[in-house]
Amino acid sequence: MRAFVDRDGGRWDVVLGRESYGAFVLLFVPALAGPVRQASFPVDGYDIAVVALAELPAARIQQLLDESLPT
């Protein structure tokens, strides 16, 4: 999990998730209220996904949040 503050000051927890067919996703969980959002996160394995999320620049997290869809 990683905490993230978006460009509007909204606080999110970004959590690694997995689709039923094995693909990884990022789940954006708002700190206060609102729908959880989901974005594709194409990586080749859980360990790689954990490191990739930890090293993801804030600008890329914002971009993924912008592209995300409600779950």
C-alpha positions as a LaTeX table, in Angstrom:
\begin{tabular}{lrrr}
\hline
Residue & $x$ (\AA) & $y$ (\AA) & $z$ (\AA) \\
\hline
Met1 & 0.00 & 0.00 & 0.00 \\
Arg2 & 1.07 & 3.54 & $-0.66$ \\
Ala3 & $-0.45$ & 6.83 & 0.45 \\
Phe4 & $-0.97$ & 9.44 & $-2.26$ \\
Val5 & $-2.25$ & 13.03 & $-2.35$ \\
Asp6 & $-3.75$ & 13.99 & $-5.70$ \\
Arg7 & $-3.45$ & 17.37 & $-7.43$ \\
Asp8 & $-6.63$ & 18.58 & $-5.69$ \\
Gly9 & $-5.42$ & 17.64 & $-2.21$ \\
Gly10 & $-7.49$ & 14.44 & $-2.03$ \\
Arg11 & $-5.90$ & 11.65 & $-0.02$ \\
Trp12 & $-5.84$ & 8.11 & $-1.37$ \\
Asp13 & $-4.46$ & 4.74 & $-0.37$ \\
Val14 & $-3.12$ & 2.99 & $-3.46$ \\
Val15 & $-3.35$ & $-0.77$ & $-3.06$ \\
Leu16 & $-2.10$ & $-3.57$ & $-5.28$ \\
Gly17 & $-4.88$ & $-5.87$ & $-6.44$ \\
Arg18 & $-5.30$ & $-8.79$ & $-8.79$ \\
Glu19 & $-8.02$ & $-9.57$ & $-11.31$ \\
Ser20 & $-9.56$ & $-13.04$ & $-11.44$ \\
Tyr21 & $-7.47$ & $-13.87$ & $-14.51$ \\
Gly22 & $-4.21$ & $-12.88$ & $-12.81$ \\
Ala23 & $-3.61$ & $-9.37$ & $-14.13$ \\
Phe24 & $-2.53$ & $-6.77$ & $-11.58$ \\
Val25 & $-4.44$ & $-3.56$ & $-10.90$ \\
Leu26 & $-4.05$ & $-0.57$ & $-8.64$ \\
Leu27 & $-6.99$ & 0.18 & $-6.39$ \\
Phe28 & $-7.39$ & 3.81 & $-5.38$ \\
Val29 & $-9.20$ & 3.95 & $-2.05$ \\
Pro30 & $-10.24$ & 7.44 & $-0.93$ \\
Ala31 & $-9.22$ & 8.34 & 2.61 \\
Leu32 & $-12.54$ & 10.01 & 3.40 \\
Ala33 & $-15.48$ & 8.95 & 1.27 \\
Gly34 & $-16.21$ & 8.10 & $-2.32$ \\
Pro35 & $-15.95$ & 5.21 & $-4.73$ \\
Val36 & $-12.91$ & 2.99 & $-5.00$ \\
Arg37 & $-11.26$ & 3.35 & $-8.40$ \\
Gln38 & $-9.21$ & 0.83 & $-10.37$ \\
Ala39 & $-6.46$ & 1.11 & $-13.00$ \\
Ser40 & $-4.57$ & $-1.54$ & $-14.92$ \\
Phe41 & $-1.02$ & $-2.15$ & $-13.68$ \\
Pro42 & 0.82 & $-4.40$ & $-16.17$ \\
Val43 & 3.65 & $-6.14$ & $-14.32$ \\
Asp44 & 5.05 & $-9.67$ & $-14.38$ \\
Gly45 & 4.60 & $-10.92$ & $-10.83$ \\
Tyr46 & 3.67 & $-9.90$ & $-7.31$ \\
Asp47 & 7.20 & $-9.12$ & $-6.09$ \\
Ile48 & 7.82 & $-6.92$ & $-9.12$ \\
Ala49 & 4.45 & $-5.20$ & $-8.60$ \\
Val50 & 5.25 & $-4.36$ & $-4.97$ \\
Val51 & 8.59 & $-2.78$ & $-5.92$ \\
Ala52 & 7.10 & $-1.01$ & $-8.95$ \\
Leu53 & 4.35 & 0.56 & $-6.83$ \\
Ala54 & 6.87 & 1.72 & $-4.22$ \\
Glu55 & 9.04 & 3.32 & $-6.91$ \\
Leu56 & 6.25 & 4.82 & $-9.03$ \\
Pro57 & 6.65 & 8.59 & $-9.41$ \\
Ala58 & 3.78 & 10.69 & $-8.06$ \\
Ala59 & 3.09 & 12.08 & $-11.54$ \\
Arg60 & 2.53 & 8.56 & $-12.88$ \\
Ile61 & 0.24 & 7.70 & $-9.96$ \\
Gln62 & $-1.78$ & 10.83 & $-10.75$ \\
Gln63 & $-1.97$ & 9.77 & $-14.40$ \\
Leu64 & $-3.19$ & 6.30 & $-13.42$ \\
Leu65 & $-5.77$ & 7.86 & $-11.08$ \\
Asp66 & $-6.95$ & 10.07 & $-13.95$ \\
Glu67 & $-7.33$ & 6.97 & $-16.16$ \\
Ser68 & $-8.95$ & 4.84 & $-13.46$ \\
Leu69 & $-12.55$ & 3.66 & $-13.43$ \\
Pro70 & $-14.92$ & 3.15 & $-10.50$ \\
Thr71 & $-15.04$ & $-0.48$ & $-9.34$ \\
\hline
\end{tabular}
